[in-house]
Amino acid sequence: MQLPLFAALLLIIAGVWSLVVWPQFLRRVMKDPRARDADGKATKFLTVHVVLVSISMVLGAATAVIGVVGLFG
């Protein structure tokens, strides 16, 4: 697959952005008092955000890979 240089670079940058930003967001969510109940168990707040971050990072990695393949493939 061959993509224009601009499109390939945009996909790579968007993918890297996701892989850099989302873990920072998850660290903040994990420190939030709503993340754990009184017994220390994960709440739905934490579970939903972990799923959100996981899906976003998988999509970010896929975006970056598509950009690299489009750039060099």
C-alpha positions in Angstrom: 0.0 0.0 0.0 1.4 3.4 -0.9 0.1 6.6 0.7 1.0 10.1 0.0 3.8 11.3 2.3 1.6 13.8 4.2 -1.1 11.1 4.9 1.5 8.5 6.0 3.2 11.0 8.4 -0.1 12.2 9.7 -1.1 8.6 10.6 2.2 8.0 12.3 2.0 11.2 14.3 -1.6 10.4 15.3 -0.7 6.9 16.4 2.3 8.0 18.4 0.2 10.8 20.0 -2.3 8.2 21.2 0.5 6.0 22.6 2.0 8.9 24.5 -1.1 10.7 25.8 -3.4 7.8 26.9 -1.0 6.2 29.4 -0.6 9.7 31.1 -4.4 10.0 31.3 -4.7 6.5 32.8 -2.1 7.4 35.5 -4.3 10.3 36.5 -7.5 8.2 36.5 -5.8 5.6 38.7 -4.9 8.3 41.3 -8.5 9.6 41.3 -10.4 8.8 44.5 -13.3 7.5 42.4 -11.1 4.7 41.0 -11.2 2.6 44.1 -13.9 1.9 46.7 -13.4 1.9 50.5 -12.1 -1.7 50.3 -9.5 -0.8 47.6 -11.4 -2.6 44.8 -11.6 -1.2 41.3 -14.8 0.8 40.7 -16.8 1.0 37.4 -15.2 4.4 36.9 -11.7 2.8 36.8 -12.9 -0.2 34.7 -14.5 2.0 32.1 -11.4 4.2 31.8 -9.1 1.2 31.5 -11.2 -0.2 28.7 -11.3 3.2 27.0 -7.5 3.6 27.2 -6.8 0.1 26.1 -9.0 0.4 23.0 -7.5 3.8 22.2 -4.0 2.5 22.5 -4.7 -0.5 20.2 -6.3 1.9 17.7 -3.3 4.2 18.0 -0.8 1.4 17.5 -2.8 0.3 14.4 -2.9 3.8 13.1 0.9 4.2 13.4 1.5 0.8 11.8 -0.8 1.7 8.9 1.2 4.9 8.5 4.5 3.1 8.5 3.3 0.6 6.0 1.9 3.3 3.8 5.2 5.2 4.0 7.5 2.3 3.2 5.2 -0.3 1.7 
